Amino acid sequence: MSIRSLRTPRLLRASLPWLVLGLGLAAATSPAWRPLAFGVSPSLDALLALRCAPAG
């Protein structure tokens, strides 16, 4: 085995928590950036409003 082949699993194991943290952060903040990413231009009130289904 070469040193390079041993380095890849170690690098993957070290970067996996950061990858999970980044994906969680992107998912948690998606209500704020999703309208901007897909071309909708909401007002400031719409950005600050909580987007929840009305209680029925």
DATA-V126218 format. One record per helix or strand. SS is the DSSP state (2 for helix, 1 for strand). FROM is the first residue (numbers start at 1). LEN is the number of residues. Records with the same first field share a line. If there is no record, write none. Layout:
SS: FROM-LEN + FROM-LEN
//
This chain:
2: 3-26 + 30-8 + 44-5
//
